[in-house]
Amino acid sequence: QVQLVESGGGLVQPGGSLTLSCAASGSIRSINAMRWYRQAPGNERDVVAVISSGGNTAYVDAVKGRFTISRDNAKNTVYLQMNSLKPEDTADYYCNVEGRDFRGNYFNSWGQGTQVTVSS
């Protein structure tokens, strides 16, 4: 079983910054892609950023230039650095990690979610 624990959410003013962390633990052999999703009230859960095992990144247009996804493979942790935050960034943020467990089986795990509120 692979579990993800998120942290770093909270209340921030527009223009402010916040960093989310997501640490994976369990029977992990390898991790491939790591992603951040967000879901605002009444909306679908949409991917925000993704980082590959090789460190390649991609972002949804709405956050390009403001958000940075990174990973620390030694810690099995993915981060989302969020700068110049806007009220429309307000949402529940979820991390998602996929890879292989020690038996070689594919896993796709989700964090519990952390709330980000951008408001003055």
JOKA-V815004 format. One record per backbone hydrogen bond with DSSP energy under -1.0 kcal/mol. CO is the residue of the C=O (numbers start at 1). NH is the residue of the N-H. If there is no record, write none. Layout:
CO:NH ; CO:NH
This chain:
3:25 ; 5:23 ; 7:21 ; 10:117 ; 12:119 ; 13:16 ; 16:85 ; 18:82 ; 20:80 ; 21:7 ; 22:78 ; 23:5 ; 25:3 ; 26:28 ; 30:100 ; 33:98 ; 34:51 ; 35:96 ; 36:48 ; 36:49 ; 37:94 ; 38:46 ; 39:92 ; 40:43 ; 46:38 ; 48:60 ; 49:36 ; 50:58 ; 51:34 ; 52:55 ; 56:52 ; 58:50 ; 60:63 ; 63:66 ; 63:67 ; 66:83 ; 68:81 ; 70:79 ; 72:77 ; 76:24 ; 77:72 ; 78:22 ; 79:70 ; 80:20 ; 81:68 ; 82:18 ; 85:15 ; 86:89 ; 87:90 ; 91:116 ; 92:39 ; 93:114 ; 94:37 ; 95:111 ; 96:35 ; 97:109 ; 98:32 ; 99:107 ; 100:29 ; 100:30 ; 101:104 ; 105:101 ; 107:99 ; 109:97 ; 114:93 ; 116:91 ; 117:12
